Amino acid sequence: MTTDMPEPRRQLARKRAVVLSSLTGDEFRSTQEIHRALVAAGHRIGLTTVYRALQNFTEQGYVDVVTFGRGERMYRRSGRPGHHHNLVCRDCGTAREVELPGVERAIRRVATAHRFIDTEHTIEIYGRCPDCAAAPPADLHLRTAGQ
């Protein structure tokens, strides 16, 4: 008797591992961007598999997810396990994981005051990173070129 996983499950596990290993750097990327990069690298993987893998990894804490602009969910590999928050550049997508102990205490107080249990929350702080803040606005070239 063998204890190995059946072949379809092994294939799915390999595909999920490929999705996780593709998440590098500090920038958040969309599911479509991740899928395109995997396909371009020669992986045979469907968009639905990428969506499901990202959802699974998000629930397990391996992947951070933020919502940009019009509700597009963007992903990156989590740099630290457990609960944390992200400071995200809305121009380039670079993110920094930050701890907010004062906010955490306030949230616990509010939940306790209202007798809520098993609470969870998400806080994302959006702004412009130092590199993007130092760069001229993207439309500056268009304005000066037309003069």
C-alpha positions in Angstrom: 0.0 0.0 0.0 1.4 3.4 -0.9 1.0 6.6 1.1 1.7 8.9 -1.7 -1.0 11.4 -2.8 -3.0 10.5 -6.0 -1.5 12.1 -9.1 -4.2 14.8 -9.6 -3.6 16.0 -6.0 0.2 16.0 -6.5 -0.2 18.1 -9.7 -2.5 20.6 -7.9 0.0 20.8 -5.0 2.8 21.5 -7.5 0.8 24.2 -9.2 0.0 25.9 -5.9 3.7 25.8 -5.0 4.5 27.4 -8.3 2.0 30.2 -7.6 3.5 30.8 -4.1 7.1 30.8 -5.4 6.2 33.3 -8.1 5.4 35.9 -5.5 8.6 37.8 -4.9 9.4 41.4 -4.0 7.5 44.1 -2.2 5.0 44.9 -5.0 1.4 43.7 -5.0 0.3 42.1 -8.3 -3.1 41.1 -9.6 -4.2 37.5 -10.2 -4.1 38.2 -14.0 -0.5 39.5 -13.8 0.6 36.5 -11.8 -1.1 34.1 -14.2 0.4 35.8 -17.3 3.9 35.6 -15.7 3.5 31.9 -14.9 2.2 31.1 -18.4 5.1 33.2 -20.0 7.5 31.1 -17.9 6.1 28.0 -19.5 3.8 26.7 -16.7 0.6 25.1 -17.7 -1.8 26.6 -15.1 -5.3 28.0 -15.4 -6.4 31.3 -14.1 -9.0 29.6 -11.8 -6.2 27.6 -10.2 -4.2 30.8 -9.6 -7.3 32.5 -8.0 -7.9 29.5 -5.8 -4.3 29.1 -4.7 -4.1 32.8 -3.8 -7.3 32.6 -1.8 -6.0 29.5 0.0 -2.6 31.1 0.7 -4.3 34.3 1.9 -6.4 32.4 4.4 -3.3 30.6 5.7 -1.4 33.8 6.1 1.3 33.2 3.4 0.0 35.9 1.1 -1.1 39.5 1.8 -4.0 40.9 -0.2 -5.0 44.6 -0.6 -7.8 46.2 -2.6 -6.8 49.0 -5.0 -8.8 51.6 -6.8 -11.9 50.0 -8.3 -11.9 47.0 -6.1 -9.1 45.0 -7.7 -7.5 42.6 -5.3 -3.7 42.5 -5.4 -1.4 40.0 -3.8 2.2 39.5 -2.6 4.0 37.0 -0.4 3.7 37.9 3.3 7.0 39.0 4.8 5.9 38.1 8.3 3.6 35.5 9.7 0.6 36.4 11.8 -1.5 39.5 11.9 -0.1 42.8 10.5 -1.0 45.8 8.4 0.4 47.2 5.2 1.5 50.7 4.2 1.0 50.6 0.4 2.1 53.0 -2.4 -0.8 53.7 -4.6 1.5 54.6 -7.5 3.9 51.7 -7.7 2.3 49.1 -5.4 5.3 48.8 -3.1 4.3 47.8 0.4 5.8 47.8 3.9 4.4 45.6 6.7 3.7 47.7 9.8 2.6 47.0 13.3 0.0 49.2 14.9 -0.1 48.2 18.6 -2.2 51.2 19.7 -4.8 50.5 17.0 -4.9 46.8 18.0 -5.6 47.8 21.6 -8.3 50.2 20.6 -10.0 47.6 18.4 -10.0 45.1 21.3 -11.5 47.7 23.6 -14.3 48.5 21.1 -15.0 44.8 20.5 -15.1 44.1 24.3 -17.3 47.1 24.9 -19.8 45.8 22.4 -19.4 42.2 23.6 -18.2 41.0 20.3 -15.9 37.9 20.1 -13.8 36.3 17.4 -13.3 39.6 15.8 -11.0 40.3 12.9 -10.1 43.4 10.9 -8.0 44.6 8.0 -6.3 48.0 7.9 -4.4 49.1 4.8 -2.8 52.6 4.7 -2.4 54.0 1.2 0.0 56.8 0.2 3.0 57.5 -2.0 6.4 55.9 -1.2 9.5 58.2 -1.1 10.6 57.2 -4.6 7.2 58.0 -6.2 6.9 61.2 -4.1 10.3 62.3 -5.4 9.4 61.6 -9.1 7.6 64.2 -11.2 3.9 63.6 -11.7 3.3 61.2 -14.6 1.4 63.8 -16.6 4.1 66.4 -16.3 5.8 65.1 -19.5 2.6 65.4 -21.4 2.0 69.0 -20.2 5.6 70.1 -21.0 5.7 68.3 -24.4 2.7 70.1 -25.7 4.1 73.6 -24.8 
